[in-house]
Amino acid sequence: MTGLPPTALVPILVLLLALGIDTWIYADAKERLRQGNPASFSFGSLRIETPQAWFLGSLILWVVFFPLYLTATGRNPFR
């Protein structure tokens, strides 16, 4: 049998899922900004408001920014 073993597909699927969520975050943040209700988060001097900042943050540190975005938009799944 040739080709990739099934276990090699798991990281690829996780990466595709994360990229899909990052794209959704960007599109949702852009729509919220257009409607005048931007997703905003601040901690000390760090302030995240633009769709580009949300996308870049979630692209670099998805495990932190995805729940943070959900919380900033009122979609807190941890309540």
FIRO-503529 format. One record per residue: x, y, z of N, C-alpha, C in turn; residue number from 1; chain. Coordinates in nm, 3 decimals. Example, Ala and Ser with C-alpha at 12.3 -4.5 7.8 and 13.67 -1.06 7.14 Angstrom:
FIRO-503529
<pt n_east="1.319" n_north="-0.569" n_up="0.780" ca_east="1.230" ca_north="-0.450" ca_up="0.780" c_east="1.320" c_north="-0.330" c_up="0.780" num="1" chaine="A"/>
<pt n_east="1.285" n_north="-0.225" n_up="0.708" ca_east="1.367" ca_north="-0.106" ca_up="0.714" c_east="1.290" c_north="0.003" c_up="0.787" num="2" chaine="A"/>
end
This chain:
FIRO-503529
<pt n_east="0.086" n_north="-0.118" n_up="0.000" ca_east="0.000" ca_north="0.000" ca_up="0.000" c_east="0.090" c_north="0.124" c_up="0.000" num="1" chaine="A"/>
<pt n_east="0.058" n_north="0.218" n_up="-0.083" ca_east="0.137" ca_north="0.341" ca_up="-0.091" c_east="0.052" c_north="0.459" c_up="-0.046" num="2" chaine="A"/>
<pt n_east="0.120" n_north="0.571" n_up="-0.028" ca_east="0.049" ca_north="0.691" ca_up="0.014" c_east="0.077" c_north="0.723" c_up="0.159" num="3" chaine="A"/>
<pt n_east="0.011" n_north="0.822" n_up="0.209" ca_east="0.027" ca_north="0.864" ca_up="0.347" c_east="-0.049" c_north="0.773" c_up="0.442" num="4" chaine="A"/>
<pt n_east="0.011" n_north="0.744" n_up="0.557" ca_east="-0.066" ca_north="0.670" ca_up="0.657" c_east="-0.176" c_north="0.760" c_up="0.714" num="5" chaine="A"/>
<pt n_east="-0.285" n_north="0.702" n_up="0.760" ca_east="-0.396" ca_north="0.784" ca_up="0.813" c_east="-0.354" c_north="0.877" c_up="0.926" num="6" chaine="A"/>
<pt n_east="-0.256" n_north="0.839" n_up="1.007" ca_east="-0.214" ca_north="0.925" ca_up="1.117" c_east="-0.144" c_north="1.051" c_up="1.067" num="7" chaine="A"/>
<pt n_east="-0.091" n_north="1.049" n_up="0.947" ca_east="-0.026" ca_north="1.167" ca_up="0.891" c_east="-0.129" c_north="1.272" c_up="0.850" num="8" chaine="A"/>
<pt n_east="-0.252" n_north="1.233" n_up="0.830" ca_east="-0.356" ca_north="1.326" ca_up="0.789" c_east="-0.409" c_north="1.411" c_up="0.904" num="9" chaine="A"/>
<pt n_east="-0.394" n_north="1.365" n_up="1.026" ca_east="-0.448" ca_north="1.437" ca_up="1.141" c_east="-0.389" c_north="1.578" c_up="1.153" num="10" chaine="A"/>
<pt n_east="-0.256" n_north="1.598" n_up="1.149" ca_east="-0.205" ca_north="1.735" ca_up="1.157" c_east="-0.252" c_north="1.823" c_up="1.042" num="11" chaine="A"/>
<pt n_east="-0.266" n_north="1.764" n_up="0.924" ca_east="-0.313" ca_north="1.841" ca_up="0.809" c_east="-0.457" c_north="1.886" c_up="0.830" num="12" chaine="A"/>
<pt n_east="-0.541" n_north="1.797" n_up="0.881" ca_east="-0.681" ca_north="1.833" ca_up="0.909" c_east="-0.691" c_north="1.938" c_up="1.018" num="13" chaine="A"/>
<pt n_east="-0.608" n_north="1.929" n_up="1.121" ca_east="-0.608" ca_north="2.029" ca_up="1.228" c_east="-0.566" c_north="2.164" c_up="1.173" num="14" chaine="A"/>
<pt n_east="-0.464" n_north="2.166" n_up="1.088" ca_east="-0.418" ca_north="2.290" ca_up="1.027" c_east="-0.527" c_north="2.352" c_up="0.939" num="15" chaine="A"/>
<pt n_east="-0.595" n_north="2.270" n_up="0.861" ca_east="-0.704" ca_north="2.320" ca_up="0.776" c_east="-0.819" c_north="2.375" c_up="0.860" num="16" chaine="A"/>
<pt n_east="-0.850" n_north="2.307" n_up="0.970" ca_east="-0.955" ca_north="2.356" ca_up="1.060" c_east="-0.917" c_north="2.491" c_up="1.119" num="17" chaine="A"/>
<pt n_east="-0.793" n_north="2.503" n_up="1.166" ca_east="-0.748" ca_north="2.630" ca_up="1.224" c_east="-0.750" c_north="2.742" c_up="1.120" num="18" chaine="A"/>
<pt n_east="-0.707" n_north="2.715" n_up="0.998" ca_east="-0.710" ca_north="2.816" ca_up="0.893" c_east="-0.854" c_north="2.856" c_up="0.857" num="19" chaine="A"/>
<pt n_east="-0.943" n_north="2.759" n_up="0.859" ca_east="-1.084" ca_north="2.790" ca_up="0.834" c_east="-1.142" c_north="2.880" c_up="0.942" num="20" chaine="A"/>
<pt n_east="-1.108" n_north="2.851" n_up="1.066" ca_east="-1.157" ca_north="2.934" ca_up="1.177" c_east="-1.094" c_north="3.073" c_up="1.171" num="21" chaine="A"/>
<pt n_east="-0.964" n_north="3.081" n_up="1.136" ca_east="-0.899" ca_north="3.212" ca_up="1.122" c_east="-0.969" c_north="3.296" c_up="1.015" num="22" chaine="A"/>
<pt n_east="-1.005" n_north="3.232" n_up="0.904" ca_east="-1.075" ca_north="3.302" ca_up="0.797" c_east="-1.213" c_north="3.348" c_up="0.844" num="23" chaine="A"/>
<pt n_east="-1.282" n_north="3.264" n_up="0.920" ca_east="-1.412" ca_north="3.303" ca_up="0.974" c_east="-1.397" c_north="3.421" c_up="1.070" num="24" chaine="A"/>
<pt n_east="-1.294" n_north="3.419" n_up="1.155" ca_east="-1.271" ca_north="3.529" ca_up="1.248" c_east="-1.251" c_north="3.660" c_up="1.171" num="25" chaine="A"/>
<pt n_east="-1.171" n_north="3.656" n_up="1.066" ca_east="-1.147" ca_north="3.776" ca_up="0.985" c_east="-1.276" c_north="3.827" c_up="0.923" num="26" chaine="A"/>
<pt n_east="-1.351" n_north="3.738" n_up="0.860" ca_east="-1.476" ca_north="3.780" ca_up="0.794" c_east="-1.577" c_north="3.834" c_up="0.896" num="27" chaine="A"/>
<pt n_east="-1.589" n_north="3.768" n_up="1.010" ca_east="-1.684" ca_north="3.813" ca_up="1.112" c_east="-1.642" c_north="3.947" c_up="1.171" num="28" chaine="A"/>
<pt n_east="-1.512" n_north="3.963" n_up="1.199" ca_east="-1.463" ca_north="4.089" ca_up="1.254" c_east="-1.480" c_north="4.202" c_up="1.154" num="29" chaine="A"/>
<pt n_east="-1.460" n_north="4.172" n_up="1.026" ca_east="-1.478" ca_north="4.274" ca_up="0.922" c_east="-1.625" c_north="4.316" c_up="0.912" num="30" chaine="A"/>
<pt n_east="-1.715" n_north="4.221" n_up="0.919" ca_east="-1.858" ca_north="4.252" ca_up="0.915" c_east="-1.901" c_north="4.332" c_up="1.038" num="31" chaine="A"/>
<pt n_east="-1.851" n_north="4.294" n_up="1.155" ca_east="-1.883" ca_north="4.369" ca_up="1.277" c_east="-1.833" c_north="4.513" c_up="1.268" num="32" chaine="A"/>
<pt n_east="-1.712" n_north="4.532" n_up="1.214" ca_east="-1.657" ca_north="4.666" ca_up="1.199" c_east="-1.743" c_north="4.747" c_up="1.102" num="33" chaine="A"/>
<pt n_east="-1.786" n_north="4.685" n_up="0.993" ca_east="-1.872" ca_north="4.753" ca_up="0.895" c_east="-2.004" c_north="4.797" c_up="0.958" num="34" chaine="A"/>
<pt n_east="-2.056" n_north="4.716" n_up="1.049" ca_east="-2.183" ca_north="4.748" ca_up="1.115" c_east="-2.167" c_north="4.847" c_up="1.230" num="35" chaine="A"/>
<pt n_east="-2.043" n_north="4.882" n_up="1.263" ca_east="-2.018" ca_north="4.977" ca_up="1.371" c_east="-2.012" c_north="4.913" c_up="1.508" num="36" chaine="A"/>
<pt n_east="-1.996" n_north="4.783" n_up="1.514" ca_east="-1.988" ca_north="4.710" ca_up="1.641" c_east="-1.863" c_north="4.622" c_up="1.639" num="37" chaine="A"/>
<pt n_east="-1.742" n_north="4.685" n_up="1.642" ca_east="-1.621" ca_north="4.605" ca_up="1.627" c_east="-1.594" c_north="4.515" c_up="1.748" num="38" chaine="A"/>
<pt n_east="-1.534" n_north="4.401" n_up="1.719" ca_east="-1.487" ca_north="4.312" ca_up="1.826" c_east="-1.362" c_north="4.377" c_up="1.883" num="39" chaine="A"/>
<pt n_east="-1.363" n_north="4.401" n_up="2.012" ca_east="-1.253" ca_north="4.474" ca_up="2.073" c_east="-1.207" c_north="4.405" c_up="2.200" num="40" chaine="A"/>
<pt n_east="-1.076" n_north="4.404" n_up="2.219" ca_east="-1.017" ca_north="4.349" ca_up="2.341" c_east="-0.897" c_north="4.434" c_up="2.377" num="41" chaine="A"/>
<pt n_east="-0.885" n_north="4.465" n_up="2.506" ca_east="-0.766" ca_north="4.538" ca_up="2.550" c_east="-0.717" c_north="4.480" c_up="2.682" num="42" chaine="A"/>
<pt n_east="-0.586" n_north="4.477" n_up="2.692" ca_east="-0.520" ca_north="4.429" ca_up="2.814" c_east="-0.396" c_north="4.516" c_up="2.831" num="43" chaine="A"/>
<pt n_east="-0.402" n_north="4.606" n_up="2.927" ca_east="-0.293" ca_north="4.702" ca_up="2.943" c_east="-0.282" c_north="4.790" c_up="2.820" num="44" chaine="A"/>
<pt n_east="-0.165" n_north="4.794" n_up="2.759" ca_east="-0.147" ca_north="4.875" ca_up="2.639" c_east="-0.178" c_north="4.796" c_up="2.512" num="45" chaine="A"/>
<pt n_east="-0.206" n_north="4.668" n_up="2.523" ca_east="-0.242" ca_north="4.586" ca_up="2.407" c_east="-0.389" c_north="4.606" c_up="2.374" num="46" chaine="A"/>
<pt n_east="-0.416" n_north="4.644" n_up="2.250" ca_east="-0.554" ca_north="4.666" ca_up="2.207" c_east="-0.574" c_north="4.599" c_up="2.071" num="47" chaine="A"/>
<pt n_east="-0.673" n_north="4.512" n_up="2.062" ca_east="-0.702" ca_north="4.440" ca_up="1.939" c_east="-0.842" c_north="4.480" c_up="1.895" num="48" chaine="A"/>
<pt n_east="-0.851" n_north="4.543" n_up="1.777" ca_east="-0.981" ca_north="4.589" ca_up="1.727" c_east="-1.003" c_north="4.558" c_up="1.580" num="49" chaine="A"/>
<pt n_east="-0.899" n_north="4.562" n_up="1.500" ca_east="-0.916" ca_north="4.549" ca_up="1.355" c_east="-0.928" c_north="4.402" c_up="1.315" num="50" chaine="A"/>
<pt n_east="-0.997" n_north="4.376" n_up="1.206" ca_east="-1.004" ca_north="4.239" ca_up="1.155" c_east="-0.866" c_north="4.180" c_up="1.125" num="51" chaine="A"/>
<pt n_east="-0.775" n_north="4.266" n_up="1.076" ca_east="-0.640" ca_north="4.219" ca_up="1.045" c_east="-0.566" c_north="4.175" c_up="1.171" num="52" chaine="A"/>
<pt n_east="-0.584" n_north="4.250" n_up="1.281" ca_east="-0.518" ca_north="4.214" ca_up="1.407" c_east="-0.575" c_north="4.084" c_up="1.462" num="53" chaine="A"/>
<pt n_east="-0.706" n_north="4.066" n_up="1.453" ca_east="-0.767" ca_north="3.941" ca_up="1.499" c_east="-0.718" c_north="3.824" c_up="1.415" num="54" chaine="A"/>
<pt n_east="-0.710" n_north="3.843" n_up="1.283" ca_east="-0.664" ca_north="3.735" ca_up="1.195" c_east="-0.519" c_north="3.699" c_up="1.224" num="55" chaine="A"/>
<pt n_east="-0.433" n_north="3.800" n_up="1.234" ca_east="-0.291" ca_north="3.774" ca_up="1.259" c_east="-0.270" c_north="3.708" c_up="1.394" num="56" chaine="A"/>
<pt n_east="-0.341" n_north="3.757" n_up="1.495" ca_east="-0.329" ca_north="3.697" ca_up="1.628" c_east="-0.375" c_north="3.552" c_up="1.628" num="57" chaine="A"/>
<pt n_east="-0.486" n_north="3.525" n_up="1.563" ca_east="-0.536" ca_north="3.387" ca_up="1.561" c_east="-0.451" c_north="3.298" c_up="1.472" num="58" chaine="A"/>
<pt n_east="-0.388" n_north="3.354" n_up="1.372" ca_east="-0.298" ca_north="3.277" ca_up="1.286" c_east="-0.172" c_north="3.236" c_up="1.363" num="59" chaine="A"/>
<pt n_east="-0.121" n_north="3.326" n_up="1.445" ca_east="0.002" ca_north="3.299" ca_up="1.520" c_east="-0.026" c_north="3.217" c_up="1.645" num="60" chaine="A"/>
<pt n_east="-0.131" n_north="3.252" n_up="1.719" ca_east="-0.157" ca_north="3.187" ca_up="1.848" c_east="-0.305" c_north="3.152" c_up="1.857" num="61" chaine="A"/>
<pt n_east="-0.347" n_north="3.060" n_up="1.774" ca_east="-0.487" ca_north="3.024" ca_up="1.760" c_east="-0.551" c_north="2.981" c_up="1.891" num="62" chaine="A"/>
<pt n_east="-0.481" n_north="2.902" n_up="1.969" ca_east="-0.538" ca_north="2.847" ca_up="2.091" c_east="-0.574" c_north="2.956" c_up="2.193" num="63" chaine="A"/>
<pt n_east="-0.513" n_north="3.072" n_up="2.182" ca_east="-0.545" ca_north="3.185" ca_up="2.271" c_east="-0.647" c_north="3.278" c_up="2.208" num="64" chaine="A"/>
<pt n_east="-0.628" n_north="3.313" n_up="2.081" ca_east="-0.710" ca_north="3.415" ca_up="2.018" c_east="-0.850" c_north="3.368" c_up="1.980" num="65" chaine="A"/>
<pt n_east="-0.867" n_north="3.240" n_up="1.950" ca_east="-1.002" ca_north="3.193" ca_up="1.916" c_east="-1.097" c_north="3.208" c_up="2.034" num="66" chaine="A"/>
<pt n_east="-1.064" n_north="3.156" n_up="2.154" ca_east="-1.156" ca_north="3.178" ca_up="2.268" c_east="-1.168" c_north="3.326" c_up="2.305" num="67" chaine="A"/>
<pt n_east="-1.058" n_north="3.401" n_up="2.287" ca_east="-1.061" ca_north="3.544" ca_up="2.317" c_east="-1.158" c_north="3.617" c_up="2.224" num="68" chaine="A"/>
<pt n_east="-1.158" n_north="3.580" n_up="2.098" ca_east="-1.250" ca_north="3.642" ca_up="2.002" c_east="-1.395" c_north="3.607" c_up="2.036" num="69" chaine="A"/>
<pt n_east="-1.418" n_north="3.482" n_up="2.069" ca_east="-1.554" ca_north="3.442" ca_up="2.107" c_east="-1.602" c_north="3.520" c_up="2.227" num="70" chaine="A"/>
<pt n_east="-1.514" n_north="3.541" n_up="2.323" ca_east="-1.550" ca_north="3.618" ca_up="2.442" c_east="-1.573" c_north="3.765" c_up="2.408" num="71" chaine="A"/>
<pt n_east="-1.488" n_north="3.822" n_up="2.323" ca_east="-1.500" ca_north="3.963" ca_up="2.286" c_east="-1.627" c_north="3.991" c_up="2.207" num="72" chaine="A"/>
<pt n_east="-1.680" n_north="3.891" n_up="2.140" ca_east="-1.802" ca_north="3.911" ca_up="2.060" c_east="-1.928" c_north="3.865" c_up="2.133" num="73" chaine="A"/>
<pt n_east="-1.913" n_north="3.819" n_up="2.255" ca_east="-2.029" ca_north="3.775" ca_up="2.332" c_east="-2.073" c_north="3.634" c_up="2.303" num="74" chaine="A"/>
<pt n_east="-1.989" n_north="3.558" n_up="2.237" ca_east="-2.020" ca_north="3.419" ca_up="2.206" c_east="-1.941" c_north="3.327" c_up="2.299" num="75" chaine="A"/>
<pt n_east="-1.938" n_north="3.357" n_up="2.424" ca_east="-1.855" ca_north="3.282" ca_up="2.518" c_east="-1.910" c_north="3.141" c_up="2.539" num="76" chaine="A"/>
<pt n_east="-1.840" n_north="3.040" n_up="2.490" ca_east="-1.888" ca_north="2.904" ca_up="2.507" c_east="-1.860" c_north="2.848" c_up="2.647" num="77" chaine="A"/>
<pt n_east="-1.789" n_north="2.923" n_up="2.729" ca_east="-1.750" ca_north="2.875" ca_up="2.861" c_east="-1.847" c_north="2.918" c_up="2.971" num="78" chaine="A"/>
<pt n_east="-1.955" n_north="2.982" n_up="2.934" ca_east="-2.052" ca_north="3.026" ca_up="3.035" c_east="-2.141" c_north="2.912" c_up="3.072" num="79" chaine="A"/>
end
